[in-house]
Amino acid sequence: MKKELIVFILILFLTGINLTAQNPYIQHFTTEDGLPSNTVYPIIKDSKYFLWFGTDAGVARYDGNEFTCFSKKDGLNSNEIIVIKEDLLGRIWFFNFNGTMNFFYQNKIYNYLNAPFLDSLKSKHFFTDFYQDTDETIYFYSFQSFEIISLNNQSQVRKYLLPSERKILNGYERATMNVKFISGSTDHGILLYTAEGLYALHDFSDTLCLISDTIGYAYAFKINEDKYLLKEDYYTDSTKVFFEYADKKIGAPKRYTLDCNIVITSAFETKDSILWLATIDKGVFLLKNQSILNHINIREAQGVILWKEKDYAK
């Protein structure tokens, strides 16, 4: 899905006063400023406070002053970068629309020529996320696929195919075993959050173990360093229901006064417990204690991230 976007930085001042009274300063970035394209998919902040922009013409790194751009001529397998994510070793992973993978590490782009194991990480559908365990093993997964692919710290690749099951949910027949989120568990190995329920998988040689089928999950957002926001897959009224995952456990459900049909693209939470939600069709919402504090009515907000203490990128 391509959306023509103008990327901008929103900087909020006077954080001690009511948000509804603030006047944000907007800084726009386009190709005139150094972006390779105005069609931007993901934006992330890495551990060194660089901003990374994935576009349909390559990837750009922003240091606060200027952009550095990379494309196929620099070693990328594709110029369409759908997801960007950093692992525990500091590698910046690029998930490509064509199902291939690259990563950037120590000022160098890696592909299947200088990192042959990347050739085994191809997917029929581009990956949407990964989970990295404490032993540094990475588990790649896609919302569209039943396949999970692991990469250990010895660069060994293993694949696991989830059982394919379809059910009627919200009046539609659809696959329910697609993984929407993975987390670790000292008791169960890794936990797989699907629309079918919560499953455990100790090892790829094991069969899935059903932990709970009370709740199905639609997607998950990392809202701070220690917490994820899980969206319930099905609903019975017009509000959205979320669950917070923190300290390796799921909290009580939280009901937000948002239309259940709003499509949320990303989320994060500030230190003062304000939850920012970016939506594809209704702008950006700021919530606290499950109530709306502010609404920024912008078009097609593909994402929102915390850059520095008071900076927000969309």
N, C-alpha and C positions, 0 to 999 in steps of 0.2 A: 504494500500500500504506500503510495507516494503522496506526500503533502508538500506543496510549495510553502516554504516557511521563511520568515525573517527571524533570525536568532537574536535574542537580546538578553542583557543582564539587568536584573531588577535589584536595586540597592535600597534597603529600607533604613531610614534614619530615625532617631528618637525612639528607640525600642522600648523605653519605659512608659510611653503613653499609649492610649487606645489606638489600635491598628486602623480603625475606621477613620481616624483623623489624620493619618499620615499621607503625605504626597510622595509617591515613589519616583525616583529618578530612573529613567529608562535609557539604556545605551544599546543601540542596534548594531548588529554585525551582519554584513552581507559580503558578497564576493569582492566588492570594492575595498573592503577592509582586509582581505586575504583569505577568506573562505574559498574552498575549491568549488563550491556549489551552494545555492540557496535552498536546495532540497536536503534537509538535515533530518536524520533519523535519531540516533542516540546522542546524548551528551553525558559524560561522566567527569568526575574529579578524581584524580589519582592521589596516591599517598604523598606525592611531592607538590600537590596543589596545582598541577597542570590541568587544564580543561581539554578533553578530547571530544571532537565532533566527528561523528560518522555520517558520510554523505553518499550521494550516488556518483561522486567523482573522486572518491578517495577519503582519507582521514586527515584531520587537521588537529594540531596540538597548539594550545594557546597558553602563553606564559604570563599573561596580564598586559603585555605590550604588543606582541605580534604573533602571527600564526606561522607554524611550520607544517607544510603539507606533504603527504606521502600518497603514492598511487601505485599502479601496477609497474610502472617503470622503476619504482624503488623496491620492488619485491613482493607487493601484495598480490594475492591470487585473484582478487576482484576489486573493482572500484566501488561496489555497492556494499557498504558496511552497515549491517542491521543492528548489531549489538556490540558494545564494548564493555569489558570488565577486567579488573585487576585481580590477580591471584595473590596468595600469601608470600610468594617469592618476589613480587614486584613486577611480574610479567603482565603486560597489557595485551589482552586477548581481543582479536577482531573476529567476530562471527560474520561471515560473508553470506550474501543472499543466495549464492550458488551452492551453499552447503559446505564450503571449504573453510579452513581456519588459518589465521596467521597470529603471531604475537610479536610484540616489541619489547626488547629487553636490552639494557645497557647500550642504548642508542643504535640498535640494530633490529631490522625486521627479519623475522624468521618465516620460512616457507618450507615446502616439502623437499627442496633441494639442500638446504643447510640444516634442516631438522626433519629427517625422513619419517619420523613417527606421525607427523602432521598428515601424511597421506592416508593414514588409517583413521583419522578423525573426521573423514568426510561423512556427511549426512544427506539423506534424501530430502529432508527438510532442514533449513538452517536452524542451528541451535538457538534457543531463546535464553538460556541461563546455564550456570553450573554451580555445584556445591563442592567446596573443598574441605575435606576432613582434616582432623588434627595430624594425621600421618602424611599430609600433603597430597593425598590422592584426590584428583578432580573427577567429578561426575557430571558429564555434559548431558543435557536433556533438551527436548523440544516439546512445546505444547501440542504440536501437530503429529508427533511420532510416538510409537510405542518403544522406541529404542533408547537405552541409556548406555553411554560409552564412558569408561573410566580410563584415566591416565595416572599411573603412579609415579613416584619420584625417581624411578629407574627408566622412565619414558616407555613403559610397557602399556599397551592398549588392550582392554577387554571390552566385550560387548554383551549386553543383556537385553533380551526382547521381552517386554511385558505382554501378558495375555491380552488379546483384543476382545473387548466386551462392549456391547451397545445397549443403551437403555433409553426409555422415554423420560426426559427431564424437562419440566416447563413446557410440555406439549410437543417437544421435538425429540426425534430419535438421534442419538449421537454417541460417539465413543466416550467412554467414561474412565478408562484406565490411563489416559494421557497424564503425565506427571506435570503438575503446576508448580510444585515447590519441593525441595529436598532439604532436610535438616539432619543433624546428627543426634544419636541417642546412645547413652552408655549402656542401656539395657537392650536395645533393639538394633544396634548397628546404624543403619540409615533409615530415615522415615520418608515415605513417599506420600505426598498429599495429592490426591486425585479427586475427580468429580464423583468417583465411586465411594471414596472414603479414605481412611488413613491406613497405610500398609507399612510393614517393616521388611527389610531385606538385609540379612547379616553378610551375605556373600553372594556373588553372582552364581554360585553353584547351588544356592538354596532356592526353595520355592517361596513365593510371597506369603507373608503372614498378616492376616487382617487384624488390625488393632481396634478400629472403630469405623462403623459405617453410618453413624448418626449424622455426620456432617460431610458434605462434599465440598470441594474447594475449586474456585474458578481461577484465581491467580493470587500472587503474593508480591508485596513490595517491601524492600528493605528501607525502613524509615529512620533508623539511626544505626550506630555501630553494633548494638546488641539486640535490636528488636525488628521484627517483621510484622507487616499487616496482611492478614490472610482474608480473602474475600469468600464469603459463602457462595456456593455455586447455584443454589436454588433458593427461592424466597416465597413467602406467602402474602406479602403486602407490598406497598409502594416505597418502602425505605430500604436502604442498603445495610447489610449486616456484615460486620467485620470481627475477626478474632486477632488478638495480639499474641505473637509467639515470642517469648523472651525467657531467658534462663532455662532453655530446653523444655519448655512446657507451654501449652496453649491456655490463654486466659479466658475469662468469661466473655460471651458475645457482647459486642457493642453495636447499638443501632444508631445510625446517623440519619439526620433529616435531609437526605438527598434522594432525588428520584432514582429508583432502582435501574432505570434504563440509561443513566449517564455512563459513558464509557471513560473510565479512569485510565490514564496512561502512566502515571508515576506518582510517588508520594514520598515525603520525608517529614520528620518531626524535629523541631528546634529544641534547644535546651530548656525553654520555658513551656514545653509541652504543647506547642501549637502545631497542629497537623496541617501540612500543605498538600492539597490534592490537585493535580493537573488533569483536565478532562479534554477529550477531543472535540467536544461540541458545546460546552458550557463555560469555558474559561477555567480559572484557578480559584479554588476555595481554601480559606483558612478557617480551621475549626479548633475549638478547645472545649473539653468536657462535652463532646458530641454535639455542640452547637456551632452555628456558622458565625464567625467573627467578621469576615470580610469576603468579598467576591470580586475578583479582578476579571472583568469581562473581555477576554482576548480570544481571538479565533484560533482554533486548532493547536492547542497547547500539547505538543508531543511529549514534553517532559518537564520536570522541575527538580533541581538539585540544589543542595547547599554547597556553595563554593568556599566562602570563608565565613567569618563570624556573622557578617550581616549581608552577604551577597547571595543572590539566587539567580540561577540560570534556567532559561526555558527555551 
